[in-house]
Amino acid sequence: MALPTLTPEQRAEALAKAAEARKARSELLASIKSGQQSIDTVLSKAKDDKTIGKTKVTQLLKAVPGLGAVKVAALLEKAGIDPDRRAGGLGERRRVALIDALK
């Protein structure tokens, strides 16, 4: 399927919207890294918050202090979650399994 051709105004609007989404995601990850928000509260808001919902679970976990790529991969495997899964796509059982694996 070919992408639609956008007018310059539509393109500028889409670029601004994308930049805003990246900024919101960056602020979210920074708040997790600084300890202002815990990963379990962030995951519980994933269904309602569009920014959290569209962020990959791997990114959210890597923002937690003390978790690197290897530990995150092990946690996701233990909880049975695909590494490409987005937070909004986690079901209740997977979310609870992930939070339990973090403890």
N, C-alpha and C positions, 0 to 999 in steps of 0.2 A: 504494500500500500504506500503510495507516494505521500510525502508530507505536504500539507497545504501551504500555498505561498501566502506569506503574511505581508501586510502593509508595513511600512516603516514604523508607524505608530503602534501597531499590534506587536511588532518585534521588540520595540523599546519597552512596552508594557510587560511582555513576557520576561524579558531580561531583568527588569526591576523586581518582578514577582519572584524569580529564581534567586536573585541576590538576597531578597528579604528572607526567603526560606533557609538559605545557607547561613545567614546571620542568626536566625532563631535557633537552628540546629547547633551552631557553634556555642551560643549562650547556654543551651541546654547541657551540652557536654562539659562546658566549663563549670557549671553549677554542680554537676555530679563529681567532677574532679576535685573541686574545692570542698566538697562535703556539705554543701547547702541543701542538696536533695539526695535522698538515698535511692538506690536502684530499685528497691521494691515499691516505693511510692511512685517513682517514674513509670515503672511497668504497669502499675495499677491504673494509671491515667492514660495509657496508650490508646484505648478504644475511643476516648472522648477528645483527646488533644491531637490535632492533625500533625503537628510537628513531631511529637513523640511517635505517633503511629507510623509515620513514613521513614523513621530512622531505623537502621538495621540493628538488631539485637547485639551483634558483634561490636558495633561502634559504641553502643551504650555500655557494654561490659568493659571494653578497653579503657573507658573513661574512669572506671572505678580504680582508686589508688591501690596498687599492689597486684593488679591483674594485667598480664601481658598477653601476647598472642597465643602462647602455648597453654596457659591456664584457661584462657577464654575458650579455646578449642576443646579442651578437656571437659569444661563445664557444659558446653553445648552438647557434646557427645553424651555425657552422663544424663543430661535432661532430655535427650532425644530430639534436639532442635537443629534444623538445617542452618548452617552458617550464613546463608543468604536470606534468612527469614527476617521480616520487618516486625517491629514491636507490635504494630496494630494487628498483625496476623497471628499472634500467639493466642491460643485458646487458654481457658482457665487452668486446665490440667498442666499444660506446658509451662505456663507462667509460675504456678505453684511449685512445680518440679525444679524450675530454674532457681527460684528464691531459696528452696530447701537445699539445693546443691551449693549455693553461695555460703550457707551457714556452716 
